[in-house]
Amino acid sequence: MRGTDLNMLERPYYGCGKCLLGVRRLSRMKLATSSPERQREDVLVAAEAVGGHIIGWADDWEVSGAPPTR
Ligand SMILES: [Zn+2]
């Protein structure tokens, strides 16, 4: 196991200056990208490396031609 619990890196914004928004690029074509869970871990590890934390996620589903949902 890792020494750091990755779940600890998902915290709400509190103005520490290292609040980061995680971005996952998802696809319905399974082989095109790594799994969302794998990407989550990659992002959390990257956040940890810069001393930051993740306040939320922006998931890009790569839906071509679809209008933005509001
Ligand atoms: Zn913060």
N, CA, C, O and the ligand as a Tripos MOL2 file, in Angstrom:
@<TRIPOS>MOLECULE
protein
  281   279    71     0     0
PROTEIN
NO_CHARGES

@<TRIPOS>ATOM
      1 N           0.8400   -1.2010    0.0000 N.3       1 MET1
      2 CA          0.0000    0.0000    0.0000 C.3       1 MET1
      3 C           0.8710    1.2450    0.0000 C.2       1 MET1
      4 O           2.0160    1.2350    0.4510 O.2       1 MET1
      5 N           0.2840    2.3250   -0.5260 N.am      2 ARG2
      6 CA          0.9910    3.5890   -0.5250 C.3       2 ARG2
      7 C           1.0130    4.1670    0.8900 C.2       2 ARG2
      8 O           0.1800    3.8280    1.7300 O.2       2 ARG2
      9 N           1.9790    5.0410    1.1300 N.am      3 GLY3
     10 CA          2.0590    5.6760    2.4370 C.3       3 GLY3
     11 C           0.9890    6.7190    2.6360 C.2       3 GLY3
     12 O           0.6120    7.0140    3.7700 O.2       3 GLY3
     13 N           0.4940    7.2800    1.5520 N.am      4 THR4
     14 CA         -0.5080    8.3350    1.6430 C.3       4 THR4
     15 C          -1.8440    7.8190    1.1300 C.2       4 THR4
     16 O          -1.9240    7.1900    0.0750 O.2       4 THR4
     17 N          -2.8730    8.0930    1.8880 N.am      5 ASP5
     18 CA         -4.2090    7.7250    1.4500 C.3       5 ASP5
     19 C          -4.6760    8.7310    0.4040 C.2       5 ASP5
     20 O          -4.8510    9.9120    0.7040 O.2       5 ASP5
     21 N          -4.8710    8.2660   -0.8030 N.am      6 LEU6
     22 CA         -5.2510    9.1810   -1.8850 C.3       6 LEU6
     23 C          -6.5750    9.8790   -1.5920 C.2       6 LEU6
     24 O          -6.8130   10.9920   -2.0600 O.2       6 LEU6
     25 N          -7.4260    9.2270   -0.8240 N.am      7 ASN7
     26 CA         -8.7090    9.8510   -0.5170 C.3       7 ASN7
     27 C          -8.5250   11.1470    0.2690 C.2       7 ASN7
     28 O          -9.3820   12.0300    0.2350 O.2       7 ASN7
     29 N          -7.4170   11.2510    0.9670 N.am      8 MET8
     30 CA         -7.1440   12.4650    1.7290 C.3       8 MET8
     31 C          -6.8830   13.6510    0.8140 C.2       8 MET8
     32 O          -6.9550   14.8000    1.2500 O.2       8 MET8
     33 N          -6.5820   13.3800   -0.4480 N.am      9 LEU9
     34 CA         -6.2660   14.4440   -1.3910 C.3       9 LEU9
     35 C          -7.5080   15.0180   -2.0500 C.2       9 LEU9
     36 O          -7.4130   15.9860   -2.8050 O.2       9 LEU9
     37 N          -8.6590   14.4430   -1.7820 N.am     10 GLU10
     38 CA         -9.9130   14.9890   -2.2740 C.3      10 GLU10
     39 C         -10.5730   15.7720   -1.1380 C.2      10 GLU10
     40 O         -11.2240   15.2100   -0.2570 O.2      10 GLU10
     41 N         -10.3780   17.0880   -1.1940 N.am     11 ARG11
     42 CA        -10.9180   17.9410   -0.1360 C.3      11 ARG11
     43 C         -11.5990   19.1450   -0.7620 C.2      11 ARG11
     44 O         -11.2590   19.5430   -1.8760 O.2      11 ARG11
     45 N         -12.5490   19.7230   -0.0620 N.am     12 PRO12
     46 CA        -13.2110   20.9260   -0.5980 C.3      12 PRO12
     47 C         -12.2480   22.1050   -0.6620 C.2      12 PRO12
     48 O         -11.2110   22.1220    0.0010 O.2      12 PRO12
     49 N         -12.6160   23.0870   -1.4770 N.am     13 TYR13
     50 CA        -11.8440   24.3100   -1.5810 C.3      13 TYR13
     51 C         -11.8170   25.0400   -0.2500 C.2      13 TYR13
     52 O         -12.8550   25.2290    0.3830 O.2      13 TYR13
     53 N         -10.6510   25.4410    0.1660 N.am     14 TYR14
     54 CA        -10.5820   26.2770    1.3580 C.3      14 TYR14
     55 C          -9.4940   27.3340    1.2550 C.2      14 TYR14
     56 O          -8.9890   27.8300    2.2620 O.2      14 TYR14
     57 N          -9.1450   27.6650    0.0260 N.am     15 GLY15
     58 CA         -8.2660   28.8020   -0.1910 C.3      15 GLY15
     59 C          -6.8240   28.5960    0.1950 C.2      15 GLY15
     60 O          -6.1480   29.5560    0.5650 O.2      15 GLY15
     61 N          -6.3320   27.3820    0.1220 N.am     16 CYS16
     62 CA         -4.9520   27.1290    0.5010 C.3      16 CYS16
     63 C          -3.9950   27.5160   -0.6130 C.2      16 CYS16
     64 O          -2.7820   27.5540   -0.4030 O.2      16 CYS16
     65 N          -4.5280   27.8070   -1.8030 N.am     17 GLY17
     66 CA         -3.6800   28.1790   -2.9230 C.3      17 GLY17
     67 C          -3.2320   26.9920   -3.7600 C.2      17 GLY17
     68 O          -2.6210   27.1570   -4.8160 O.2      17 GLY17
     69 N          -3.5350   25.8230   -3.2890 N.am     18 LYS18
     70 CA         -3.1720   24.6100   -4.0290 C.3      18 LYS18
     71 C          -4.4060   23.7770   -4.3430 C.2      18 LYS18
     72 O          -4.3370   22.5550   -4.4810 O.2      18 LYS18
     73 N          -5.5260   24.4620   -4.4530 N.am     19 CYS19
     74 CA         -6.7690   23.7760   -4.7780 C.3      19 CYS19
     75 C          -6.7890   23.5050   -6.2820 C.2      19 CYS19
     76 O          -6.6840   24.4320   -7.0860 O.2      19 CYS19
     77 N          -6.9200   22.2750   -6.6460 N.am     20 LEU20
     78 CA         -6.8420   21.8920   -8.0570 C.3      20 LEU20
     79 C          -8.1280   21.2170   -8.4990 C.2      20 LEU20
     80 O          -8.8240   20.5690   -7.7170 O.2      20 LEU20
     81 N          -8.4150   21.3930   -9.7810 N.am     21 LEU21
     82 CA         -9.5650   20.7220  -10.3710 C.3      21 LEU21
     83 C          -9.0550   19.5590  -11.2230 C.2      21 LEU21
     84 O          -8.2890   19.7530  -12.1660 O.2      21 LEU21
     85 N          -9.4810   18.3840  -10.8850 N.am     22 GLY22
     86 CA         -9.0490   17.2020  -11.6350 C.3      22 GLY22
     87 C          -9.8060   17.0860  -12.9390 C.2      22 GLY22
     88 O         -11.0060   17.3540  -12.9950 O.2      22 GLY22
     89 N          -9.1130   16.6920  -13.9790 N.am     23 VAL23
     90 CA         -9.7430   16.4900  -15.2770 C.3      23 VAL23
     91 C          -9.5260   15.0550  -15.7150 C.2      23 VAL23
     92 O          -8.4000   14.5580  -15.7490 O.2      23 VAL23
     93 N         -10.6070   14.4120  -16.0420 N.am     24 ARG24
     94 CA        -10.5030   13.0520  -16.5700 C.3      24 ARG24
     95 C         -11.0500   13.0350  -17.9840 C.2      24 ARG24
     96 O         -12.1300   13.5650  -18.2460 O.2      24 ARG24
     97 N         -10.3250   12.4440  -18.8660 N.am     25 ARG25
     98 CA        -10.7860   12.3050  -20.2410 C.3      25 ARG25
     99 C         -11.3330   10.8970  -20.4130 C.2      25 ARG25
    100 O         -10.5920    9.9140  -20.4040 O.2      25 ARG25
    101 N         -12.6280   10.8300  -20.5690 N.am     26 LEU26
    102 CA        -13.2860    9.5320  -20.6230 C.3      26 LEU26
    103 C         -13.7440    9.2480  -22.0450 C.2      26 LEU26
    104 O         -13.8980   10.1550  -22.8630 O.2      26 LEU26
    105 N         -13.9490    8.0170  -22.3070 N.am     27 SER27
    106 CA        -14.4110    7.6370  -23.6320 C.3      27 SER27
    107 C         -15.2080    6.3560  -23.5380 C.2      27 SER27
    108 O         -14.9370    5.4810  -22.7160 O.2      27 SER27
    109 N         -16.1860    6.2740  -24.3960 N.am     28 ARG28
    110 CA        -16.9520    5.0260  -24.4370 C.3      28 ARG28
    111 C         -16.1800    3.9310  -25.1600 C.2      28 ARG28
    112 O         -16.5250    2.7530  -25.0750 O.2      28 ARG28
    113 N         -15.1340    4.3350  -25.8730 N.am     29 MET29
    114 CA        -14.2750    3.3390  -26.5150 C.3      29 MET29
    115 C         -13.2160    2.9300  -25.4850 C.2      29 MET29
    116 O         -12.2540    3.6550  -25.2290 O.2      29 MET29
    117 N         -13.4220    1.7790  -24.9230 N.am     30 LYS30
    118 CA        -12.6570    1.4000  -23.7420 C.3      30 LYS30
    119 C         -11.1420    1.4100  -23.9580 C.2      30 LYS30
    120 O         -10.3810    1.7160  -23.0400 O.2      30 LYS30
    121 N         -10.7230    1.0870  -25.1350 N.am     31 LEU31
    122 CA         -9.2930    0.9630  -25.3640 C.3      31 LEU31
    123 C          -8.6430    2.3180  -25.6080 C.2      31 LEU31
    124 O          -7.4170    2.4240  -25.6330 O.2      31 LEU31
    125 N          -9.4550    3.3510  -25.7870 N.am     32 ALA32
    126 CA         -8.9010    4.6470  -26.1550 C.3      32 ALA32
    127 C          -8.2130    5.3260  -24.9730 C.2      32 ALA32
    128 O          -7.2250    6.0390  -25.1450 O.2      32 ALA32
    129 N          -8.7400    5.0990  -23.7830 N.am     33 THR33
    130 CA         -8.1840    5.7590  -22.6130 C.3      33 THR33
    131 C          -8.0950    4.7740  -21.4660 C.2      33 THR33
    132 O          -8.7270    3.7170  -21.4790 O.2      33 THR33
    133 N          -7.3150    5.1310  -20.4930 N.am     34 SER34
    134 CA         -7.2900    4.3200  -19.2900 C.3      34 SER34
    135 C          -8.5770    4.5390  -18.5150 C.2      34 SER34
    136 O          -9.2980    5.5060  -18.7650 O.2      34 SER34
    137 N          -8.8630    3.6670  -17.5970 N.am     35 SER35
    138 CA        -10.1310    3.7160  -16.8890 C.3      35 SER35
    139 C         -10.2310    4.9770  -16.0330 C.2      35 SER35
    140 O          -9.2130    5.5230  -15.6090 O.2      35 SER35
    141 N         -11.4580    5.4400  -15.7780 N.am     36 PRO36
    142 CA        -11.6380    6.6220  -14.9240 C.3      36 PRO36
    143 C         -10.9750    6.4470  -13.5650 C.2      36 PRO36
    144 O         -10.3840    7.3860  -13.0310 O.2      36 PRO36
    145 N         -11.0720    5.2710  -13.0200 N.am     37 GLU37
    146 CA        -10.4680    5.0430  -11.7080 C.3      37 GLU37
    147 C          -8.9520    5.1650  -11.7800 C.2      37 GLU37
    148 O          -8.3240    5.7200  -10.8770 O.2      37 GLU37
    149 N          -8.3720    4.6500  -12.8420 N.am     38 ARG38
    150 CA         -6.9260    4.7740  -13.0220 C.3      38 ARG38
    151 C          -6.5280    6.2340  -13.2070 C.2      38 ARG38
    152 O          -5.5290    6.6940  -12.6520 O.2      38 ARG38
    153 N          -7.3280    6.9590  -13.9990 N.am     39 GLN39
    154 CA         -7.0260    8.3710  -14.2110 C.3      39 GLN39
    155 C          -7.1590    9.1540  -12.9140 C.2      39 GLN39
    156 O          -6.3840   10.0730  -12.6500 O.2      39 GLN39
    157 N          -8.1440    8.7840  -12.1110 N.am     40 ARG40
    158 CA         -8.3220    9.4450  -10.8110 C.3      40 ARG40
    159 C          -7.0630    9.2870   -9.9700 C.2      40 ARG40
    160 O          -6.5790   10.2490   -9.3730 O.2      40 ARG40
    161 N          -6.5500    8.0910   -9.9290 N.am     41 GLU41
    162 CA         -5.3360    7.8530   -9.1490 C.3      41 GLU41
    163 C          -4.1720    8.6560   -9.7020 C.2      41 GLU41
    164 O          -3.3910    9.2300   -8.9430 O.2      41 GLU41
    165 N          -4.0550    8.6970  -11.0180 N.am     42 ASP42
    166 CA         -2.9650    9.4470  -11.6430 C.3      42 ASP42
    167 C          -3.0410   10.9240  -11.2630 C.2      42 ASP42
    168 O          -2.0280   11.5520  -10.9540 O.2      42 ASP42
    169 N          -4.2680   11.4690  -11.2930 N.am     43 VAL43
    170 CA         -4.4510   12.8870  -10.9810 C.3      43 VAL43
    171 C          -4.1470   13.1530   -9.5110 C.2      43 VAL43
    172 O          -3.5030   14.1460   -9.1710 O.2      43 VAL43
    173 N          -4.6090   12.2690   -8.6520 N.am     44 LEU44
    174 CA         -4.3780   12.4630   -7.2210 C.3      44 LEU44
    175 C          -2.8920   12.3830   -6.9000 C.2      44 LEU44
    176 O          -2.3870   13.1410   -6.0720 O.2      44 LEU44
    177 N          -2.2090   11.4810   -7.5460 N.am     45 VAL45
    178 CA         -0.7640   11.3720   -7.3400 C.3      45 VAL45
    179 C          -0.0650   12.6350   -7.8230 C.2      45 VAL45
    180 O           0.8620   13.1240   -7.1760 O.2      45 VAL45
    181 N          -0.5060   13.1580   -8.9520 N.am     46 ALA46
    182 CA          0.0780   14.3910   -9.4880 C.3      46 ALA46
    183 C          -0.1880   15.5600   -8.5520 C.2      46 ALA46
    184 O           0.6830   16.4050   -8.3460 O.2      46 ALA46
    185 N          -1.3830   15.6100   -7.9880 N.am     47 ALA47
    186 CA         -1.7270   16.6820   -7.0490 C.3      47 ALA47
    187 C          -0.8550   16.5860   -5.8020 C.2      47 ALA47
    188 O          -0.3670   17.5890   -5.2800 O.2      47 ALA47
    189 N          -0.6780   15.3790   -5.3510 N.am     48 GLU48
    190 CA          0.1560   15.1640   -4.1800 C.3      48 GLU48
    191 C           1.5860   15.6360   -4.4490 C.2      48 GLU48
    192 O           2.2440   16.2060   -3.5780 O.2      48 GLU48
    193 N           2.0430   15.3870   -5.6600 N.am     49 ALA49
    194 CA          3.4270   15.7110   -6.0090 C.3      49 ALA49
    195 C           3.6980   17.2100   -5.9460 C.2      49 ALA49
    196 O           4.8250   17.6310   -5.6840 O.2      49 ALA49
    197 N           2.6650   18.0150   -6.1860 N.am     50 VAL50
    198 CA          2.8420   19.4740   -6.1500 C.3      50 VAL50
    199 C           2.3200   20.0590   -4.8420 C.2      50 VAL50
    200 O           2.2510   21.2790   -4.6900 O.2      50 VAL50
    201 N           1.9600   19.2120   -3.9140 N.am     51 GLY51
    202 CA          1.5070   19.6830   -2.6150 C.3      51 GLY51
    203 C           0.0910   20.2130   -2.6150 C.2      51 GLY51
    204 O          -0.3040   20.9490   -1.7100 O.2      51 GLY51
    205 N          -0.6680   19.8430   -3.6200 N.am     52 GLY52
    206 CA         -2.0370   20.3350   -3.7220 C.3      52 GLY52
    207 C          -3.0510   19.2630   -3.3970 C.2      52 GLY52
    208 O          -2.7280   18.1840   -2.9000 O.2      52 GLY52
    209 N          -4.2950   19.6040   -3.6980 N.am     53 HIS53
    210 CA         -5.3660   18.6350   -3.4970 C.3      53 HIS53
    211 C          -6.4760   18.8990   -4.4910 C.2      53 HIS53
    212 O          -6.5440   19.9730   -5.0890 O.2      53 HIS53
    213 N          -7.3390   17.9280   -4.6650 N.am     54 ILE54
    214 CA         -8.3850   17.9940   -5.6850 C.3      54 ILE54
    215 C          -9.7030   18.4000   -5.0450 C.2      54 ILE54
    216 O         -10.1720   17.7710   -4.0970 O.2      54 ILE54
    217 N         -10.2920   19.4660   -5.5850 N.am     55 ILE55
    218 CA        -11.5580   19.9530   -5.0290 C.3      55 ILE55
    219 C         -12.7490   19.4620   -5.8390 C.2      55 ILE55
    220 O         -13.8880   19.5520   -5.3790 O.2      55 ILE55
    221 N         -12.5070   18.9530   -7.0170 N.am     56 GLY56
    222 CA        -13.6180   18.4810   -7.8280 C.3      56 GLY56
    223 C         -13.1060   17.9050   -9.1290 C.2      56 GLY56
    224 O         -11.9130   17.9430   -9.4270 O.2      56 GLY56
    225 N         -14.0370   17.3730   -9.8900 N.am     57 TRP57
    226 CA        -13.6440   16.6960  -11.1210 C.3      57 TRP57
    227 C         -14.4070   17.2490  -12.3110 C.2      57 TRP57
    228 O         -15.6080   17.5100  -12.2390 O.2      57 TRP57
    229 N         -13.6880   17.4210  -13.3950 N.am     58 ALA58
    230 CA        -14.3020   17.7800  -14.6650 C.3      58 ALA58
    231 C         -14.1020   16.6060  -15.6080 C.2      58 ALA58
    232 O         -12.9890   16.3330  -16.0570 O.2      58 ALA58
    233 N         -15.1720   15.9310  -15.8940 N.am     59 ASP59
    234 CA        -15.0720   14.7490  -16.7350 C.3      59 ASP59
    235 C         -15.3850   15.0940  -18.1850 C.2      59 ASP59
    236 O         -16.4700   15.5810  -18.5050 O.2      59 ASP59
    237 N         -14.4300   14.8370  -19.0390 N.am     60 ASP60
    238 CA        -14.5980   15.0890  -20.4680 C.3      60 ASP60
    239 C         -14.9620   13.7700  -21.1410 C.2      60 ASP60
    240 O         -14.1450   12.8560  -21.2530 O.2      60 ASP60
    241 N         -16.1930   13.7050  -21.5760 N.am     61 TRP61
    242 CA        -16.6550   12.4420  -22.1470 C.3      61 TRP61
    243 C         -16.3820   12.3160  -23.6360 C.2      61 TRP61
    244 O         -16.7590   11.3170  -24.2500 O.2      61 TRP61
    245 N         -15.7410   13.3020  -24.2190 N.am     62 GLU62
    246 CA        -15.3840   13.2190  -25.6410 C.3      62 GLU62
    247 C         -16.5930   12.9080  -26.5150 C.2      62 GLU62
    248 O         -16.5290   12.0790  -27.4240 O.2      62 GLU62
    249 N         -17.6900   13.5880  -26.2210 N.am     63 VAL63
    250 CA        -18.8900   13.3910  -27.0230 C.3      63 VAL63
    251 C         -18.8470   14.3820  -28.1750 C.2      63 VAL63
    252 O         -19.1480   15.5620  -27.9980 O.2      63 VAL63
    253 N         -18.4800   13.9100  -29.3340 N.am     64 SER64
    254 CA        -18.3120   14.8030  -30.4700 C.3      64 SER64
    255 C         -19.6540   15.3250  -30.9610 C.2      64 SER64
    256 O         -20.6070   14.5690  -31.1470 O.2      64 SER64
    257 N         -19.7040   16.6280  -31.1630 N.am     65 GLY65
    258 CA        -20.8900   17.2280  -31.7390 C.3      65 GLY65
    259 C         -22.0170   17.4620  -30.7610 C.2      65 GLY65
    260 O         -23.0520   18.0120  -31.1370 O.2      65 GLY65
    261 N         -21.8450   17.0610  -29.5210 N.am     66 ALA66
    262 CA        -22.9170   17.2590  -28.5550 C.3      66 ALA66
    263 C         -22.8280   18.6540  -27.9610 C.2      66 ALA66
    264 O         -21.7340   19.1150  -27.6340 O.2      66 ALA66
    265 N         -23.9470   19.3300  -27.8180 N.am     67 PRO67
    266 CA        -23.9260   20.6540  -27.1950 C.3      67 PRO67
    267 C         -23.6250   20.5150  -25.7110 C.2      67 PRO67
    268 O         -23.8930   19.4750  -25.1100 O.2      67 PRO67
    269 N         -23.0670   21.5660  -25.1220 N.am     68 PRO68
    270 CA        -22.7900   21.5080  -23.6930 C.3      68 PRO68
    271 C         -24.0850   21.4070  -22.8990 C.2      68 PRO68
    272 O         -25.0690   22.0770  -23.2110 O.2      68 PRO68
    273 N         -24.0760   20.5980  -21.9120 N.am     69 THR69
    274 CA        -25.2620   20.4440  -21.0630 C.3      69 THR69
    275 C         -25.2580   21.4810  -19.9610 C.2      69 THR69
    276 O         -24.2230   21.7650  -19.3580 O.2      69 THR69
    277 N         -26.4210   22.0400  -19.7060 N.am     70 ARG70
    278 CA        -26.5300   23.0290  -18.6410 C.3      70 ARG70
    279 C         -27.7270   22.6940  -17.7640 C.2      70 ARG70
    280 O         -28.0030   23.4060  -16.7980 O.2      70 ARG70
    281 ZN         -6.9120   24.0140   -1.1990 Zn       71 ZN71
@<TRIPOS>BOND
     1     1     2 1
     2     2     3 1
     3     3     4 2
     4     3     5 am
     5     5     6 1
     6     6     7 1
     7     7     8 2
     8     7     9 am
     9     9    10 1
    10    10    11 1
    11    11    12 2
    12    11    13 am
    13    13    14 1
    14    14    15 1
    15    15    16 2
    16    15    17 am
    17    17    18 1
    18    18    19 1
    19    19    20 2
    20    19    21 am
    21    21    22 1
    22    22    23 1
    23    23    24 2
    24    23    25 am
    25    25    26 1
    26    26    27 1
    27    27    28 2
    28    27    29 am
    29    29    30 1
    30    30    31 1
    31    31    32 2
    32    31    33 am
    33    33    34 1
    34    34    35 1
    35    35    36 2
    36    35    37 am
    37    37    38 1
    38    38    39 1
    39    39    40 2
    40    39    41 am
    41    41    42 1
    42    42    43 1
    43    43    44 2
    44    43    45 am
    45    45    46 1
    46    46    47 1
    47    47    48 2
    48    47    49 am
    49    49    50 1
    50    50    51 1
    51    51    52 2
    52    51    53 am
    53    53    54 1
    54    54    55 1
    55    55    56 2
    56    55    57 am
    57    57    58 1
    58    58    59 1
    59    59    60 2
    60    59    61 am
    61    61    62 1
    62    62    63 1
    63    63    64 2
    64    63    65 am
    65    65    66 1
    66    66    67 1
    67    67    68 2
    68    67    69 am
    69    69    70 1
    70    70    71 1
    71    71    72 2
    72    71    73 am
    73    73    74 1
    74    74    75 1
    75    75    76 2
    76    75    77 am
    77    77    78 1
    78    78    79 1
    79    79    80 2
    80    79    81 am
    81    81    82 1
    82    82    83 1
    83    83    84 2
    84    83    85 am
    85    85    86 1
    86    86    87 1
    87    87    88 2
    88    87    89 am
    89    89    90 1
    90    90    91 1
    91    91    92 2
    92    91    93 am
    93    93    94 1
    94    94    95 1
    95    95    96 2
    96    95    97 am
    97    97    98 1
    98    98    99 1
    99    99   100 2
   100    99   101 am
   101   101   102 1
   102   102   103 1
   103   103   104 2
   104   103   105 am
   105   105   106 1
   106   106   107 1
   107   107   108 2
   108   107   109 am
   109   109   110 1
   110   110   111 1
   111   111   112 2
   112   111   113 am
   113   113   114 1
   114   114   115 1
   115   115   116 2
   116   115   117 am
   117   117   118 1
   118   118   119 1
   119   119   120 2
   120   119   121 am
   121   121   122 1
   122   122   123 1
   123   123   124 2
   124   123   125 am
   125   125   126 1
   126   126   127 1
   127   127   128 2
   128   127   129 am
   129   129   130 1
   130   130   131 1
   131   131   132 2
   132   131   133 am
   133   133   134 1
   134   134   135 1
   135   135   136 2
   136   135   137 am
   137   137   138 1
   138   138   139 1
   139   139   140 2
   140   139   141 am
   141   141   142 1
   142   142   143 1
   143   143   144 2
   144   143   145 am
   145   145   146 1
   146   146   147 1
   147   147   148 2
   148   147   149 am
   149   149   150 1
   150   150   151 1
   151   151   152 2
   152   151   153 am
   153   153   154 1
   154   154   155 1
   155   155   156 2
   156   155   157 am
   157   157   158 1
   158   158   159 1
   159   159   160 2
   160   159   161 am
   161   161   162 1
   162   162   163 1
   163   163   164 2
   164   163   165 am
   165   165   166 1
   166   166   167 1
   167   167   168 2
   168   167   169 am
   169   169   170 1
   170   170   171 1
   171   171   172 2
   172   171   173 am
   173   173   174 1
   174   174   175 1
   175   175   176 2
   176   175   177 am
   177   177   178 1
   178   178   179 1
   179   179   180 2
   180   179   181 am
   181   181   182 1
   182   182   183 1
   183   183   184 2
   184   183   185 am
   185   185   186 1
   186   186   187 1
   187   187   188 2
   188   187   189 am
   189   189   190 1
   190   190   191 1
   191   191   192 2
   192   191   193 am
   193   193   194 1
   194   194   195 1
   195   195   196 2
   196   195   197 am
   197   197   198 1
   198   198   199 1
   199   199   200 2
   200   199   201 am
   201   201   202 1
   202   202   203 1
   203   203   204 2
   204   203   205 am
   205   205   206 1
   206   206   207 1
   207   207   208 2
   208   207   209 am
   209   209   210 1
   210   210   211 1
   211   211   212 2
   212   211   213 am
   213   213   214 1
   214   214   215 1
   215   215   216 2
   216   215   217 am
   217   217   218 1
   218   218   219 1
   219   219   220 2
   220   219   221 am
   221   221   222 1
   222   222   223 1
   223   223   224 2
   224   223   225 am
   225   225   226 1
   226   226   227 1
   227   227   228 2
   228   227   229 am
   229   229   230 1
   230   230   231 1
   231   231   232 2
   232   231   233 am
   233   233   234 1
   234   234   235 1
   235   235   236 2
   236   235   237 am
   237   237   238 1
   238   238   239 1
   239   239   240 2
   240   239   241 am
   241   241   242 1
   242   242   243 1
   243   243   244 2
   244   243   245 am
   245   245   246 1
   246   246   247 1
   247   247   248 2
   248   247   249 am
   249   249   250 1
   250   250   251 1
   251   251   252 2
   252   251   253 am
   253   253   254 1
   254   254   255 1
   255   255   256 2
   256   255   257 am
   257   257   258 1
   258   258   259 1
   259   259   260 2
   260   259   261 am
   261   261   262 1
   262   262   263 1
   263   263   264 2
   264   263   265 am
   265   265   266 1
   266   266   267 1
   267   267   268 2
   268   267   269 am
   269   269   270 1
   270   270   271 1
   271   271   272 2
   272   271   273 am
   273   273   274 1
   274   274   275 1
   275   275   276 2
   276   275   277 am
   277   277   278 1
   278   278   279 1
   279   279   280 2
@<TRIPOS>SUBSTRUCTURE
     1 MET1         2 RESIDUE 1 A MET
     2 ARG2         6 RESIDUE 1 A ARG
     3 GLY3        10 RESIDUE 1 A GLY
     4 THR4        14 RESIDUE 1 A THR
     5 ASP5        18 RESIDUE 1 A ASP
     6 LEU6        22 RESIDUE 1 A LEU
     7 ASN7        26 RESIDUE 1 A ASN
     8 MET8        30 RESIDUE 1 A MET
     9 LEU9        34 RESIDUE 1 A LEU
    10 GLU10       38 RESIDUE 1 A GLU
    11 ARG11       42 RESIDUE 1 A ARG
    12 PRO12       46 RESIDUE 1 A PRO
    13 TYR13       50 RESIDUE 1 A TYR
    14 TYR14       54 RESIDUE 1 A TYR
    15 GLY15       58 RESIDUE 1 A GLY
    16 CYS16       62 RESIDUE 1 A CYS
    17 GLY17       66 RESIDUE 1 A GLY
    18 LYS18       70 RESIDUE 1 A LYS
    19 CYS19       74 RESIDUE 1 A CYS
    20 LEU20       78 RESIDUE 1 A LEU
    21 LEU21       82 RESIDUE 1 A LEU
    22 GLY22       86 RESIDUE 1 A GLY
    23 VAL23       90 RESIDUE 1 A VAL
    24 ARG24       94 RESIDUE 1 A ARG
    25 ARG25       98 RESIDUE 1 A ARG
    26 LEU26      102 RESIDUE 1 A LEU
    27 SER27      106 RESIDUE 1 A SER
    28 ARG28      110 RESIDUE 1 A ARG
    29 MET29      114 RESIDUE 1 A MET
    30 LYS30      118 RESIDUE 1 A LYS
    31 LEU31      122 RESIDUE 1 A LEU
    32 ALA32      126 RESIDUE 1 A ALA
    33 THR33      130 RESIDUE 1 A THR
    34 SER34      134 RESIDUE 1 A SER
    35 SER35      138 RESIDUE 1 A SER
    36 PRO36      142 RESIDUE 1 A PRO
    37 GLU37      146 RESIDUE 1 A GLU
    38 ARG38      150 RESIDUE 1 A ARG
    39 GLN39      154 RESIDUE 1 A GLN
    40 ARG40      158 RESIDUE 1 A ARG
    41 GLU41      162 RESIDUE 1 A GLU
    42 ASP42      166 RESIDUE 1 A ASP
    43 VAL43      170 RESIDUE 1 A VAL
    44 LEU44      174 RESIDUE 1 A LEU
    45 VAL45      178 RESIDUE 1 A VAL
    46 ALA46      182 RESIDUE 1 A ALA
    47 ALA47      186 RESIDUE 1 A ALA
    48 GLU48      190 RESIDUE 1 A GLU
    49 ALA49      194 RESIDUE 1 A ALA
    50 VAL50      198 RESIDUE 1 A VAL
    51 GLY51      202 RESIDUE 1 A GLY
    52 GLY52      206 RESIDUE 1 A GLY
    53 HIS53      210 RESIDUE 1 A HIS
    54 ILE54      214 RESIDUE 1 A ILE
    55 ILE55      218 RESIDUE 1 A ILE
    56 GLY56      222 RESIDUE 1 A GLY
    57 TRP57      226 RESIDUE 1 A TRP
    58 ALA58      230 RESIDUE 1 A ALA
    59 ASP59      234 RESIDUE 1 A ASP
    60 ASP60      238 RESIDUE 1 A ASP
    61 TRP61      242 RESIDUE 1 A TRP
    62 GLU62      246 RESIDUE 1 A GLU
    63 VAL63      250 RESIDUE 1 A VAL
    64 SER64      254 RESIDUE 1 A SER
    65 GLY65      258 RESIDUE 1 A GLY
    66 ALA66      262 RESIDUE 1 A ALA
    67 PRO67      266 RESIDUE 1 A PRO
    68 PRO68      270 RESIDUE 1 A PRO
    69 THR69      274 RESIDUE 1 A THR
    70 ARG70      278 RESIDUE 1 A ARG
    71 ZN71       281 GROUP 0 **** ****
